[in-house]
Amino acid sequence: NAGVTQTPKFRVLKTGQSMTLLCAQDMNHEYMYWYRQDPGMGLRLIHYSVGEGTTAKGEVPDGYNVSRLKKQNFLLGLESAAPSQTSVYFCASSYSGGLIPRYTFGSGTRLTVV
Amino acid sequence: DQQVKQNSPSLSVQEGRISILNCDYTNSMFDYFLWYKKYPAEGPTFLISISSIKDKNEDGRFTVFLNKSAKHLSLHIVPSQPGDSAVYFCAVHTGGFKTIFGAGTRLFVKA
């Protein structure tokens, strides 16, 4: 029972480099999310998706792009990394039914931009 | 401007005693409130929730209390165990697809 898997777990980038973070879930969840966690600021929503082929902006979308070509995968891209994007990134998924969406999170990707 | 505030960055409690984690929110229109627990090097995991039509929800050692007039949420853990040592995030589901998280409180339970 893998749940939500994020790759890679750690990455160091130089300013201006690009990379893609991969999130995969095996629970057949419709909804998927990308959050970043920074000290003292909690989890902030970057982008989310309500189904295959759909994406939408969250609270802090600038500098990131996403794609959901397959239901089970949600990719987060950084086109030109900046030191301000140093953070821990969490992917989450949730069931589309019910009143309260309970998120299943991946274990995170720690990204450092130097 | 944080809509969900956890004003205590950390809390230390003796094993067997009660742990009380607090959370304040700004919008009286919020519908559902959740607590997530996070261990180091892991993602947050859902712990317990409460809807705005209730003022208490209990699940084993964990109880969440909601005071709508004060816009205040609290999580009680009784009795506290060393395995409860983690970061606890308060979260509010605002409708649609948006959940807002607090900054978290790190709980230390001493044996």
Contacts between the chains, C-beta under 8 A, distances in Angstrom:
chain1	res1	chain2	res2	distance
A	4	B	43	7.1
A	31	B	97	6.5
A	33	B	97	7.8
A	35	B	101	7.7
A	40	B	9	7.7
A	40	B	103	5.3
A	41	B	103	5.9
A	42	B	2	7.8
A	42	B	4	7.2
A	42	B	6	7.9
A	42	B	89	6.6
A	42	B	100	7.9
A	42	B	101	4.1
A	42	B	102	5.2
A	42	B	103	4.3
A	42	B	104	6.2
A	43	B	44	7.5
A	43	B	89	6.9
A	43	B	101	4.0
A	44	B	101	7.7
A	45	B	98	6.8
A	45	B	99	7.6
A	48	B	97	5.5
A	50	B	97	6.3
A	56	B	97	7.5
A	58	B	98	7.7
A	90	B	43	5.5
A	90	B	44	7.3
A	92	B	43	7.4
A	99	B	31	7.9
A	99	B	32	6.8
A	99	B	51	7.1
A	100	B	32	4.6
A	100	B	34	6.8
A	100	B	49	5.2
A	100	B	51	7.1
A	100	B	93	6.1
A	101	B	93	6.4
A	101	B	97	7.7
A	101	B	99	6.8
A	102	B	34	7.4
A	102	B	46	4.5
A	102	B	49	7.3
A	103	B	36	7.6
A	103	B	44	7.5
A	103	B	46	6.6
A	103	B	99	7.1
A	104	B	43	8.0
A	104	B	46	7.8
A	105	B	43	3.0
A	105	B	44	5.0
A	105	B	45	7.0
A	106	B	43	5.2
A	107	B	41	6.6
A	107	B	42	5.3
A	107	B	43	5.1
A	108	B	41	7.6
A	108	B	42	7.7
A	108	B	43	5.8
